[in-house]
């Protein structure tokens, strides 16, 4: 697919452009209304195919936890073994808690973790079905308060009777940036994994106590602009970290509901590295 189309969609989802402006620009790039609408399903998430791990194979439930800014809602998944497990927070993109992220939580649960996917839009009524509405709601979140809402999930998970007390986080895009923020702002977090997420201020790196794993798409110029500087800050502060750059792939390459950007090889490899990282730092 034309890289200009990928970049336009990235601008639409992150600036954000209005849908009308996005479609107008997409028609200009593709040459016709029909061509634009034929490409659109490849760009947007197809949540009908989101389920790769069935709920029936696991224990799943809707939960709430308290924060100083009100309750947060979330989706929890875990094996049916009944044993205590290390916990993994799964943090969504800027579309909110949807079927895809719930499936990622089940993937973590099927690997032997207590997985919680918080809904970052809980304070605004929860994630709406319409993605455009969800993206607009993200503009209303206050950064500092939002970080504290997610950080509050760490003690919630640690204190659950089904948790060993070890907690990690993995986030994607907006959630990748949040995972990086939790590494800075949640001192009890043991491991933070960020998929194509914005980096925290390099001056904040000295606060990090967690081990950090970073996954970047080589074609993701927007996020990668801060990659080298952040890596140097991690080195300078003696932070345990792993960093991987996947050649020839786009931002959101792990999201298998977006055909235009999903890359199976990179997604499979990065997820296997994520699970190995959590096994190393959450089970010791």
C-alpha positions as CSV (number, residue, x, y, z in Angstrom):
1,X,0.0,0.0,0.0
2,X,1.2,3.5,-0.8
3,X,3.1,4.8,2.2
4,X,1.4,8.2,1.9
5,X,-1.9,6.4,2.6
6,X,-0.4,4.8,5.7
7,X,0.9,8.2,6.9
8,X,-2.5,9.8,6.2
9,X,-4.2,7.2,8.4
10,X,-1.6,7.7,11.1
11,X,-2.3,11.5,11.0
12,X,-6.1,10.8,11.2
13,X,-5.8,8.6,14.2
14,X,-3.3,10.7,16.1
15,X,-3.8,14.4,15.4
16,X,-6.7,13.7,14.8
17,X,-8.1,14.9,11.5
18,X,-11.9,14.9,11.1
19,X,-13.3,11.9,9.3
20,X,-14.5,14.2,6.5
21,X,-11.0,15.6,6.0
22,X,-9.4,12.2,6.2
23,X,-11.8,10.8,3.5
24,X,-11.3,13.9,1.3
25,X,-7.5,13.4,1.5
26,X,-7.8,9.6,1.0
27,X,-9.9,10.2,-2.2
28,X,-7.2,12.6,-3.4
29,X,-4.5,9.9,-2.9
30,X,-6.5,7.0,-4.4
31,X,-8.0,8.9,-7.3
32,X,-11.7,8.1,-6.7
33,X,-14.4,7.6,-4.0
34,X,-14.7,3.9,-5.0
35,X,-11.0,3.3,-4.6
36,X,-10.9,5.1,-1.2
37,X,-13.8,3.1,0.2
38,X,-12.2,-0.2,-1.1
39,X,-9.0,0.6,0.9
40,X,-10.7,1.8,4.1
41,X,-11.5,-1.7,5.5
42,X,-7.8,-2.6,5.2
43,X,-6.9,0.4,7.4
44,X,-9.6,0.3,10.0
45,X,-9.9,-2.4,12.6
46,X,-12.0,-5.5,11.8
47,X,-13.1,-6.5,15.3
48,X,-15.3,-9.3,14.0
49,X,-12.1,-11.3,13.6
50,X,-10.5,-10.0,16.8
51,X,-10.9,-13.2,18.9
52,X,-7.9,-15.5,18.7
53,X,-8.3,-16.9,22.2
54,X,-11.8,-18.0,23.3
55,X,-13.2,-16.7,26.6
56,X,-14.4,-20.2,27.4
57,X,-10.8,-21.4,27.8
58,X,-10.2,-18.9,30.6
59,X,-11.9,-17.2,33.6
60,X,-12.9,-13.7,32.5
61,X,-14.8,-10.9,34.2
62,X,-15.4,-7.2,34.3
63,X,-13.8,-5.5,37.3
64,X,-13.4,-2.1,38.9
65,X,-10.6,-0.6,41.0
66,X,-10.4,2.6,42.9
67,X,-8.2,5.6,42.1
68,X,-8.0,9.1,43.6
69,X,-9.8,10.3,40.5
70,X,-12.7,7.8,40.7
71,X,-13.2,4.2,39.6
72,X,-11.6,2.6,36.7
73,X,-13.3,-0.3,34.8
74,X,-11.4,-3.1,33.2
75,X,-11.5,-6.5,31.6
76,X,-9.7,-9.3,33.5
77,X,-8.7,-12.7,32.2
78,X,-6.8,-15.5,33.9
79,X,-6.3,-19.3,33.7
80,X,-8.8,-21.5,35.5
81,X,-6.1,-23.2,37.6
82,X,-6.8,-21.2,40.8
83,X,-3.1,-20.6,41.5
84,X,-1.5,-17.3,42.3
85,X,-0.1,-15.7,39.2
86,X,2.1,-12.7,38.2
87,X,0.0,-9.9,36.7
88,X,0.2,-8.1,33.4
89,X,-1.7,-4.8,32.6
90,X,-2.6,-4.6,28.9
91,X,-3.0,-1.0,27.8
92,X,-5.0,-0.1,24.7
93,X,-4.4,2.2,21.8
94,X,-6.2,5.5,21.4
95,X,-9.4,3.7,20.4
96,X,-10.0,2.6,24.0
97,X,-10.8,-0.9,25.4
98,X,-12.1,-2.9,22.4
99,X,-12.4,-6.5,21.3
100,X,-8.8,-6.6,20.0
101,X,-7.3,-5.5,23.3
102,X,-9.5,-7.9,25.3
103,X,-8.2,-10.6,23.1
104,X,-4.6,-9.5,23.8
105,X,-5.4,-9.8,27.5
106,X,-6.6,-13.3,26.9
107,X,-3.4,-14.1,25.1
108,X,-1.4,-13.0,28.1
109,X,-3.8,-15.0,30.4
110,X,-3.3,-18.1,28.2
111,X,0.5,-17.7,28.7
112,X,-0.1,-18.0,32.5
113,X,-0.6,-14.5,33.7
114,X,-3.3,-12.6,35.5
115,X,-4.2,-10.0,32.8
116,X,-6.1,-6.8,33.3
117,X,-7.0,-4.4,30.5
118,X,-8.2,-1.1,32.0
119,X,-10.5,1.2,30.1
120,X,-8.8,4.5,29.9
121,X,-12.1,6.2,29.1
122,X,-13.8,5.0,32.3
123,X,-14.0,8.5,33.7
124,X,-15.8,9.7,30.5
125,X,-18.4,6.9,30.5
126,X,-16.3,4.1,29.0
127,X,-15.1,3.3,25.5
128,X,-17.9,4.0,22.9
129,X,-18.4,1.7,20.0
130,X,-17.6,4.4,17.5
131,X,-13.9,4.8,17.1
132,X,-14.1,8.5,16.0
133,X,-16.0,9.3,19.2
134,X,-13.4,7.4,21.2
135,X,-10.5,9.3,19.7
136,X,-12.2,12.6,20.5
137,X,-12.8,11.6,24.1
138,X,-9.0,11.0,24.5
139,X,-8.5,14.7,23.9
140,X,-10.4,15.4,27.2
141,X,-8.1,13.3,29.4
142,X,-5.7,15.1,31.7
143,X,-2.3,13.5,31.3
144,X,-1.2,13.5,34.9
145,X,-4.5,12.3,36.2
146,X,-4.6,9.7,33.5
147,X,-1.2,8.3,34.4
148,X,-2.3,8.0,38.1
149,X,-5.4,6.1,37.1
150,X,-3.4,3.5,35.3
151,X,-0.7,3.5,38.1
152,X,-3.4,2.7,40.6
153,X,-3.9,-0.7,38.8
154,X,-0.5,-1.8,40.1
155,X,-1.4,-1.9,43.9
156,X,-4.9,-3.2,42.9
157,X,-3.3,-6.2,41.1
158,X,-0.5,-6.7,43.7
159,X,-3.1,-7.0,46.5
160,X,-5.4,-9.4,44.8
161,X,-5.4,-12.8,46.4
162,X,-4.8,-14.5,43.0
163,X,-1.7,-12.4,42.3
164,X,1.9,-13.3,43.4
165,X,2.6,-9.6,43.9
166,X,4.6,-9.2,40.7
167,X,3.1,-6.8,38.1
168,X,4.1,-5.8,34.6
169,X,2.6,-3.7,31.9
170,X,2.4,-3.9,28.1
171,X,0.9,-1.1,25.9
172,X,0.4,-0.4,22.3
173,X,0.6,3.0,20.6
174,X,-1.1,5.3,23.1
175,X,-0.8,2.5,25.5
176,X,2.9,2.1,24.7
177,X,3.4,5.7,25.8
178,X,1.4,4.9,29.0
179,X,3.6,1.8,29.7
180,X,6.6,4.1,29.4
181,X,5.0,6.6,31.8
182,X,4.3,3.8,34.3
183,X,7.9,2.7,34.2
184,X,8.7,6.3,35.4
185,X,5.7,6.8,37.7
186,X,4.9,3.4,39.2
187,X,7.9,2.3,41.3
188,X,6.4,-1.1,42.2
189,X,6.1,-2.0,38.5
190,X,8.6,-4.7,37.7
191,X,8.5,-4.8,33.9
192,X,7.2,-2.4,31.3
193,X,6.9,-3.3,27.6
194,X,6.1,-0.5,25.0
195,X,5.0,-1.2,21.5
196,X,5.6,1.8,19.3
197,X,4.9,4.2,22.2
198,X,6.1,7.7,22.7
199,X,9.0,8.0,25.1
200,X,8.9,9.8,28.4
201,X,11.2,12.8,29.0
202,X,14.7,11.6,29.1
203,X,15.3,13.5,32.4
204,X,12.7,11.1,33.9
205,X,14.6,8.0,33.0
206,X,16.5,8.1,36.3
207,X,13.3,7.3,38.1
208,X,12.7,4.0,36.4
209,X,13.0,0.9,38.6
210,X,11.3,-1.5,36.2
211,X,13.0,-3.5,33.4
212,X,12.0,-2.0,30.1
213,X,11.4,-3.6,26.7
214,X,10.8,-1.4,23.6
215,X,9.4,-2.5,20.2
216,X,9.6,-0.1,17.3
217,X,8.4,-0.2,13.6
218,X,11.2,0.9,11.3
219,X,8.7,2.9,9.2
220,X,7.2,4.7,12.1
221,X,9.1,8.0,11.9
222,X,6.7,9.9,14.2
223,X,7.4,7.7,17.3
224,X,11.0,6.8,16.3
225,X,12.1,10.4,16.5
226,X,12.7,10.0,20.2
227,X,14.1,6.5,20.1
228,X,17.9,7.1,20.2
229,X,17.8,9.8,22.8
230,X,15.6,7.7,25.1
231,X,17.9,4.6,24.7
232,X,20.9,6.7,25.6
233,X,19.1,7.9,28.7
234,X,18.4,4.3,29.7
235,X,22.0,3.4,29.2
236,X,23.3,6.4,31.1
237,X,21.0,5.5,34.1
238,X,21.9,1.8,34.2
239,X,18.3,0.8,33.4
240,X,17.8,-2.9,32.4
241,X,16.3,-2.7,28.9
242,X,15.8,-4.4,25.6
243,X,15.1,-2.6,22.4
244,X,14.0,-4.1,19.0
245,X,13.4,-2.4,15.7
246,X,11.4,-4.4,13.1
247,X,12.5,-3.6,9.6
248,X,9.9,-2.8,6.8
249,X,6.9,-2.7,9.1
250,X,4.4,0.0,10.1
251,X,3.2,1.6,13.3
252,X,0.6,-0.8,14.8
253,X,2.2,-3.9,13.2
254,X,1.0,-6.0,16.2
255,X,-2.7,-5.2,15.6
256,X,-4.0,-8.1,13.7
257,X,-7.4,-6.4,13.1
258,X,-5.8,-3.9,10.7
259,X,-4.8,-5.7,7.5
260,X,-2.9,-2.8,6.0
261,X,-0.4,-2.4,8.9
262,X,-0.4,-5.9,10.6
263,X,2.8,-7.9,10.0
264,X,2.4,-11.5,11.2
265,X,6.2,-12.2,11.4
266,X,7.0,-9.1,13.4
267,X,3.9,-9.5,15.6
268,X,4.7,-13.1,16.4
269,X,8.3,-12.4,17.2
270,X,7.6,-9.3,19.3
271,X,4.9,-11.1,21.3
272,X,7.2,-14.1,22.0
273,X,9.9,-11.6,23.2
274,X,7.3,-9.9,25.4
275,X,6.2,-13.1,27.1
276,X,9.9,-14.2,27.6
277,X,10.6,-10.8,29.2
278,X,7.6,-11.1,31.5
279,X,8.6,-14.6,32.4
280,X,12.1,-13.4,33.2
281,X,11.2,-10.4,35.4
282,X,7.8,-11.3,36.9
283,X,8.4,-15.0,37.9
284,X,11.8,-14.5,39.6
